[in-house]
């Protein structure tokens, strides 16, 4: 016999006052009710109920066992209710990875609104330019910039990023505005040290160049701040530089030579897309940054 079911039947017999009354509420035969009670009495090695033709009463052991059964059944019900809520309400810790510059300038500010909408969700945001392994590192989702390799991950397209070249008005006033990529050799450029060589300062279909660099860093935020301070020209995504351009702190140059926009995707393991916390995050990010 199923022990949990037998406990439920026992508690129902105690509450109903008789085997027959309990059987009716359980839609079960009186014989089956008796079998459940007998199974429990055999399990505990003692009589739980004293029965006569007219009444029933709990034994001393039965009284204590009934209280314990109620407590166990309440815990089981609470656990099941909690599991159901986890499947219907976004809650829990959401682990997300994103490129450092886009994550700090674009994704992180948007997450304040997302967390306000979903107060029972906590966020662990890993901002790094390394390609993390979602499954191995237990990540729920990641944002990737550039072409994606074939994989079993779900990939939702986001708005492509346009790489652009900008400089501060003060820098351009001192050093002039470059008209062609070849003129970058006479300018100060701010270089991202983790670029793949073929992607470095790439214009159009060329293989990319490495202009004279006054400063190189593995942190896009540091390069953006250096550009705003007038140290040199920077090549970064439009989403990262949008606020600086709108405020006039940076000025786009070499527009006609900018490379093709780079694809950006939100990726996540296929077997996790049904969880409310991930589903709500995917919906929010696609609405905010989608095409």
C-alpha positions in Angstrom: 0.0 0.0 0.0 1.1 3.6 -0.6 2.2 4.9 2.8 1.3 8.5 2.1 -2.2 7.5 0.8 -2.7 5.3 3.9 -1.9 8.3 6.2 -4.4 10.4 4.3 -7.1 7.7 4.7 -6.3 7.4 8.4 -6.6 11.1 9.0 -9.9 11.2 7.0 -11.3 8.3 9.2 -10.4 10.2 12.3 -12.1 13.4 11.1 -15.1 11.6 9.6 -15.7 9.5 12.7 -16.2 6.2 10.9 -14.8 4.0 8.2 -18.0 4.3 6.1 -18.1 8.1 6.3 -14.5 8.3 5.4 -15.0 6.0 2.5 -17.8 8.2 1.1 -15.6 11.3 1.2 -12.7 9.5 -0.4 -14.9 7.8 -3.1 -13.4 4.5 -1.8 -14.9 1.2 -0.5 -15.1 0.6 3.2 -13.1 -2.6 2.6 -10.3 -0.5 1.0 -10.3 1.9 3.9 -9.9 -1.0 6.3 -7.0 -2.3 4.3 -5.2 1.1 4.5 -5.7 1.3 8.3 -4.5 -2.3 8.7 -1.4 -1.5 6.7 -0.5 1.4 9.0 -1.1 -0.6 12.1 1.1 -3.3 10.8 3.7 -0.7 9.9 3.8 0.9 13.4 3.2 -2.4 15.2 0.3 -1.2 17.3 -3.5 -0.6 17.1 -4.4 2.9 16.1 -8.2 2.7 16.5 -10.5 1.0 18.9 -13.7 0.0 17.1 -17.0 -1.3 18.1 -20.2 -1.8 16.2 -21.3 1.7 17.3 -18.2 3.8 17.7 -14.5 4.2 17.2 -11.8 6.0 19.2 -8.1 6.6 18.9 -5.7 4.6 20.9 -3.0 6.6 22.7 -0.5 5.7 20.0 -3.2 6.4 17.4 -3.7 9.9 18.8 -0.1 10.8 18.6 0.3 9.2 15.2 -2.7 11.1 13.8 -1.1 14.4 14.8 2.2 13.4 13.1 0.3 12.3 10.0 -1.5 15.6 9.8 1.8 17.4 10.0 3.4 15.3 7.3 0.5 15.7 5.0 0.6 19.5 5.5 4.3 19.6 4.6 3.7 17.6 1.5 0.8 19.9 0.4 3.0 22.9 1.1 5.8 21.5 -1.0 3.5 20.7 -3.9 2.0 24.2 -3.7 5.4 25.7 -3.7 6.5 23.7 -6.7 3.3 24.7 -8.6 3.9 28.3 -7.8 7.5 28.0 -9.1 6.0 26.8 -12.4 3.5 29.7 -12.6 5.1 32.8 -11.0 8.6 34.0 -11.9 10.8 33.5 -8.8 14.2 32.3 -7.9 17.7 33.3 -9.0 18.3 34.1 -12.7 21.9 33.7 -13.9 22.8 35.6 -17.0 26.0 36.3 -18.9 26.5 39.3 -21.3 29.4 41.1 -22.9 30.9 43.6 -20.6 30.3 46.9 -22.5 26.8 46.0 -23.7 25.9 44.5 -20.3 27.0 47.5 -18.3 25.7 50.2 -20.6 22.5 48.6 -21.9 21.4 45.4 -20.2 22.1 46.3 -16.5 20.0 49.5 -16.5 17.1 47.6 -18.1 17.3 45.0 -15.5 16.2 47.5 -12.9 12.8 47.6 -14.6 12.7 43.8 -15.1 13.3 43.2 -11.4 10.7 45.8 -10.4 8.2 43.8 -12.6 9.2 40.5 -11.0 9.9 41.1 -7.3 10.5 37.4 -6.5 13.3 37.1 -9.0 17.0 37.7 -8.1 19.6 38.3 -10.7 23.2 37.2 -11.0 24.7 39.1 -14.0 28.1 38.0 -15.2 29.6 40.7 -17.4 32.6 39.2 -19.3 33.8 39.0 -22.9 34.7 35.3 -22.6 32.3 32.8 -24.1 30.9 31.0 -21.0 29.5 27.5 -21.2 25.8 27.9 -20.2 25.2 24.2 -19.3 28.5 23.7 -17.5 28.3 26.9 -15.6 24.6 26.7 -14.7 23.6 29.8 -16.6 20.0 30.4 -17.5 20.8 32.7 -20.5 23.5 34.7 -22.2 23.7 37.4 -24.8 26.1 36.8 -27.6 27.5 39.2 -30.2 28.7 37.9 -33.6 27.9 34.8 -35.6 26.7 31.8 -33.6 28.1 28.3 -34.0 25.7 25.5 -34.5 24.4 24.2 -31.2 21.4 22.8 -29.4 20.8 26.2 -27.7 17.7 28.3 -28.4 18.8 31.6 -30.1 16.5 34.6 -30.2 17.7 37.4 -32.5 18.1 40.9 -31.0 18.8 44.1 -32.8 22.2 43.9 -34.6 24.9 46.2 -33.3 26.5 48.7 -35.6 30.2 49.2 -34.9 31.0 52.9 -35.2 34.0 55.2 -34.9 33.7 58.2 -32.6 35.8 60.9 -31.0 35.3 63.8 -28.6 34.8 67.2 -30.2 37.9 68.4 -28.4 40.0 65.7 -29.9 38.7 66.4 -33.4 39.4 70.1 -32.9 43.1 69.4 -32.0 43.8 66.6 -34.5 41.3 67.0 -37.3 38.6 64.6 -38.5 39.8 61.5 -40.4 38.2 61.1 -43.9 39.4 57.6 -44.8 40.6 54.6 -42.7 44.1 55.1 -44.1 44.2 58.5 -42.2 43.9 56.6 -38.9 47.7 56.0 -39.1 48.1 59.7 -38.1 45.6 59.6 -35.3 45.4 58.2 -31.8 43.2 55.2 -31.5 41.8 53.4 -28.4 42.1 49.7 -29.0 40.2 46.8 -27.4 42.8 44.2 -26.5 40.5 41.2 -26.6 39.5 41.7 -30.2 40.3 38.9 -32.5 43.0 40.1 -34.9 40.8 39.9 -38.0 38.0 41.9 -36.3 40.3 44.7 -35.2 39.3 48.1 -36.7 37.7 46.4 -39.6 36.1 48.6 -42.3 33.9 47.1 -45.0 35.3 43.8 -46.3 39.0 44.3 -45.4 40.7 42.0 -42.9 41.0 44.7 -40.3 43.9 47.0 -39.4 45.8 47.8 -36.2 46.2 51.6 -36.2 48.6 53.4 -33.9 47.1 53.0 -30.4 47.6 55.4 -27.6 45.7 53.2 -25.2 44.7 49.5 -25.2 42.3 47.9 -22.7 40.3 44.8 -22.2 37.5 46.9 -20.8 35.1 48.8 -23.2 33.9 51.1 -20.5 37.5 52.3 -19.9 37.9 53.0 -23.6 34.6 54.9 -23.8 35.6 57.1 -20.9 39.0 57.7 -22.4 37.4 58.7 -25.7 35.0 61.1 -24.0 38.0 62.6 -22.2 39.5 63.4 -25.6 42.3 60.8 -25.7 41.5 59.4 -29.1 39.2 57.6 -31.5 37.2 54.6 -30.3 35.3 51.9 -32.2 32.4 50.5 -30.3 28.7 49.5 -30.8 26.1 52.1 -31.4 24.1 50.9 -28.4 27.1 51.5 -26.1 27.8 55.0 -27.4 24.3 56.2 -28.0 24.0 58.3 -24.9 27.4 60.0 -25.5 26.5 60.8 -29.1 23.1 62.2 -28.1 24.7 64.4 -25.5 27.4 65.6 -27.9 30.2 64.2 -25.9 31.2 62.0 -28.9 31.0 62.6 -32.6 30.7 59.8 -35.2 33.3 59.9 -38.0 34.1 57.7 -41.1 30.4 56.7 -41.4 30.7 55.5 -45.0 33.4 53.0 -43.9 31.7 51.4 -40.9 31.6 47.6 -41.0 28.3 45.7 -41.5 26.2 45.4 -38.3 27.1 42.5 -36.1 24.3 40.0 -35.1 23.3 39.8 -31.5 21.3 36.9 -29.9 19.8 35.9 -26.6 20.6 32.2 -26.1 19.4 29.7 -23.5 19.3 25.9 -23.1 16.2 24.4 -24.7 15.2 22.4 -21.6 14.9 25.5 -19.4 12.6 27.6 -21.5 9.5 26.5 -19.6 10.5 28.1 -16.3 8.6 31.3 -15.5 11.7 33.2 -14.5 13.4 32.5 -17.8 10.3 32.9 -19.9 9.7 36.3 -18.4 13.4 37.3 -18.9 13.3 36.2 -22.5 10.1 38.1 -23.2 11.5 41.3 -21.6 14.8 41.2 -23.4 13.3 40.5 -26.8 10.8 43.3 -26.3 13.5 45.7 -25.1 16.4 44.8 -27.5 14.7 42.7 -30.2 14.4 43.5 -33.9 
